Amino acid sequence: MNLKQRVSPTKLAVIAIGLYTCSLQSFAASPQDIRFAGKGNSLLGGAYHIYKVRCSDGSKRVISAWNKRKKWCAGKKKNKCTNDQLATAKRVCK
C-alpha cells in the first residue's frame, strides 16, 4: 500500500494546516539586541530608563524600565508591563 491509499485527503489537509501553523510561530520576530538609549522623567516625577530593542524582522522598538529596573514596559509609558526585560522585549517584537 502506498501513502495515498492509507491517508484520506481530509487527514492530509489537517496535517498540512498544523504544519503551517507551527511554521508561522517559528517565523515570529524575536529580540536580537537590547541597548540602553537614555533616561527620562515622567510628569509625575518618576524616573525611567529607555532601551532600544532590535527585532529579528529588522524593526526597532522601545521599552522602558521603571522602579529601578524592576518593572519593564512597552514604549515610554507604563503600558503592558512585566517584571522581566526579555519577556517585554519579546512582546514588543511580536
N, C-alpha and C positions, 0 to 999 in steps of 0.2 A: 504494500500500500504506500502510496506517496502522500505528501503533506496535504494536497488539495482534497483528497478523499476523506481524510480523518478530521479536518478542521472546517467548520462551517464558515461562510462569509461573515456572519454576524460576530462570531468569536474573533475572527481576524480583524474586524473593524474595532472591536472593543480593545484588543491588544494594541492596535495602531494608535488609538486615541490615548491610551495610557502611556505609551512611549513618548508621544508628542508632548503630553502634559509634563512628564518628567524632564524632558529636554528643555522646555521653557523655563523651568525653575533653575536649571543649571546655567542658563544664559542670563539670569538676572544680574544686574550690576552689583558689584561689591566694592567696599572701600579698599583702595590701594595705598593711600598715603594720607596721613593726618598731620598737619603742621600748624604751629602757633601763628596767628595772624595779628593779634593785638589785644588791647584791653578796652573795656567800655564801662560806662556807668549808666544805670537806668534812671528814669525820672524820680524814682523813689529813693535813690541813693544807694542801690545795691550794685556792687561791683561784679563784673563778669569778665571772662576771657573768651576770645573769639578764635576758632580754629577752622582752617580750610581743609575740606576732605576732597581728595581726588578719587573719583569712582572709575571702575574698570571700563565703563562705556565712554570715558573721556570727559564727562561733565565734572564741574567743580561745585561743591555745595558748602554751606556754612553751618557749623554747630557752635554752641556756646556752653561754657562751663560756669556754673553758679555755686554758691555756698562753698567756696574753697575747693572747687573741682569735685564736689560730692554729687552734684546734680548736672546732668548733661542734657541739653535741649536742642531741638532742630531750629535753626535760624538764630536770630539775635534776641528773641523773646523767650519767655518761659512757656514754651509750646511743645507738646509731645515729648516730655522729659522722661529720662530713665536714670538709674544710678550707675550706668555703665557706658563708658565712652564708645566702645566698639559696637554695642547694640544701637546706640543713637546714630553712629556713622552708617551702619547697615540700613537703618530705617530711612535716612535721607537719600541713600543711593538707589533705593528701590523705585 
